[in-house]
Amino acid sequence: MKAPLRLDSAVLPPNTFAMTVDLARDVEDFVREQMAAGTCAEPAQLVNDVLRSVRDQQRQPFPVTPELEAWLLESADQPTTPLTDADFQAIRTRARDRRPATA
């Protein structure tokens, strides 16, 4: 059995804090592979890099293409209809389906 992969460190650089994270087996294996390949010296480096990448990607503005702009302008000229109880129920169902299952 492999030793647990520690994402926290005994010596923390400034502006950091320790956090224990449970990883799925396949993710833990991936982190170990990346360390063995020399991608990172310790798991915290890889986790920080990945999370910064996700953060930076989410901060990028949505690209407004000519196709999107045309679709939005066309949609704005269409008649609207009031939302019904069925519409709201469908929205709730889609939101619930997107939520991860809880144990």
N, C-alpha and C positions, 0 to 999 in steps of 0.2 A: 504494500500500500504506500502510495506517495505521501510525503509530508505535506501538510496544508500549505498552500501558496499564500504568503503574507504580502498584503498590499500596503501595510503600514511599516514604518521604520522606527527604530529606537532613536535615531538622531534625525530630527526634522529640520529641514531648511526653513529660513524665515518665511512668514506668510503661508504656512501650511498647517494642516492638522491631521491627526491620524483618524482613519476610518476603516472599520472592518467590513468587507464586502463578501457576500457569498456568491461564488461563481458557478455556473453550470459546468459540468465536467468537460464538455467540448471547448468551452471558453478558457477554462484553466489549462487544458492541453495546448490550446493556441498560444496562450501567454508563455507557457514553458518553451514551446517551439521558437517563439520570437526571441526569447532570452538566449536559447542555445544558438540561434543564428546570429546573435550579436546585434539585433535590432535595438535592444535596450539592455542596460546593466541590471535593472531591477524592475519588478512588476509595476511599481508606482509610476515610473517614467512612461511606460507604455500606456497605462490607464490615463494619466494626465494628458498625454499627446492625443489619444483617441477622443477624450472628452472635450479637449480644446478644439479639435477638428469639427466635432459635432456642433459645438457652440458657435464657431465661426461660420459654419455652413448655415445654421439657422438664422444668423444675423444678416446674411446677405439678402438684399431686397429681391423680391420676386421679379424676374425679368418681364418687362412689358414688350411683347413682340408685336409687330404689325397685325398678325393674325389674332392675337388676344384683344388688341384694341378694337379691331373691326367687329369681333364677336360681342364685346361689351357694348359698343355703340349700337349694334343691331338689336341686342337684347333690351337695351334701354328704350327702344321704340316699340317694343311688344306690349300688348295689354297685360295688366296684372290681374291676379285673382286673389281674394283673401285666403289666408291659410285656414284649413279646417282642423277639426279634432283629429281626423285621420292623418293629416300632414304632420301634426305635432307628435302623434304616436309613432309614426314612421321615423321621425328624427330621433325620438327617444330610443327606439329599437336599434337604429344604426349606432348611436352613441354607446349603448350597452354592449353591442357586439364588438366594438373597438376596444373596450376596456379589457385589460388582462384578467383572466380568471383568478379568483382569490382562493386560497387553501382553506 
